Amino acid sequence: MKKLVEIIGRFTIKVLDEAGRTGILFFQSLATLRHRPFYTKIWFEQMLEVGVRSLPIVVVTSVFSGAVFAMQMWEGMDRYGSTTWVGWAVALAITREMVPILAALMVSGRAGSAMAAEIGTMVVSEQVDALRTMAVDPVAYLVVPRIVATAFMLPVTVLIGDILGVWGGSLVVVNLYGSSSTIYWDGIWATLTLRDLNSGLIKAAVFGLLIALFSCQNGFHTTGGAKGVGRATTRAVVSSSMSILISNFFLTRLLLES
């Protein structure tokens, strides 16, 4: 029993410590936005890295997620003769939950890990110390561009994923089950609201912020050379993924009540 309490205590302290460091980094980033220079060139470089280069995996994830969900919904609703609602159910699930969550997890695994590895390598090779020596704020130079890029580009990729996910569902409903495409799309246009779409985009922006913060924070606290960079990268992906899943519950509750 004592051993169990010790394990729980160490885990809790570790989680709170990382959450505290991430919160401090967030407020430091907000403070640096008030002062020049803004390094906008790096902002656009990170937008290209996070958004454009992550788009292929988001596209594949969205299309096949929409197709699989449409397949499952058709099989379920066909039992009750309610297949006309499949389009609405697919669109609602895709825009509110599936694409924002899956796209964020994909970007976390791809771009978030790259952020942690890049910054971690700079830390262990003392490049971050060199930036401070040259009077360059590492937070403004390394963290802020990544936060801005991820928080801005993830909703863009999610919007594209929403469209393709719904289209993937139509491929299954129309081509596999022989339903009318008019019924599928009319069901979506008649019931899906702008609030449903905005809900997923707001989540995506928050998820993007969390990915950049946790990834950069783990990168900045890298120790132990190349092996430490690997550990920091793993922690970054795990922390980002967990924060996405946990925050999704509270965001969903908040958005449904608003």
ZIPESUL-V904273 format. One line per field, one symbol per residue. ss: DSSP state (h for helix, s for strand, l for the rest). phi: phi as a letter, one per 40 degrees, with the letter a starting at -180 (. if undefined). Layout:
ss = ???
phi = ???
This chain:
ss = lhhhhhhhhhhhhhhhhhhhhhhhhhhhhhhhlllllllhhhhhhhhhhhhhllhhhhhhhhhhhhhhhhhhhhhhhhllllhhhhhhhhhhhhhhhhhhhhhhhhhhhhhhhhhhhhhhhhhhllhhhhhhhllllhhhhhhhhhhhhhhhhhhhhhhhhhhhhhhhhhhhhhhhllllhhhhhhhhhhhllhhhhhhhhhhhhhhhhhhhhhhhhhhhllllhhhhhhhhhhhhhhhhhhhhhhhhhhhhhhhhhl
phi = .cccccccccccccccccccccccccccccccccbccbfcccdccccccccccccdcccccccccccccccccccccccbgbccccdcccccccccbccdcccccccccccccccccccccccccgccccccccgbcccccbcddccccccccccccccccdcccccdccccccccbgccccccccccccbcbcccccdcccdcccccccdcccccccccbcbggccccccccccccccccccccccccccccccccc
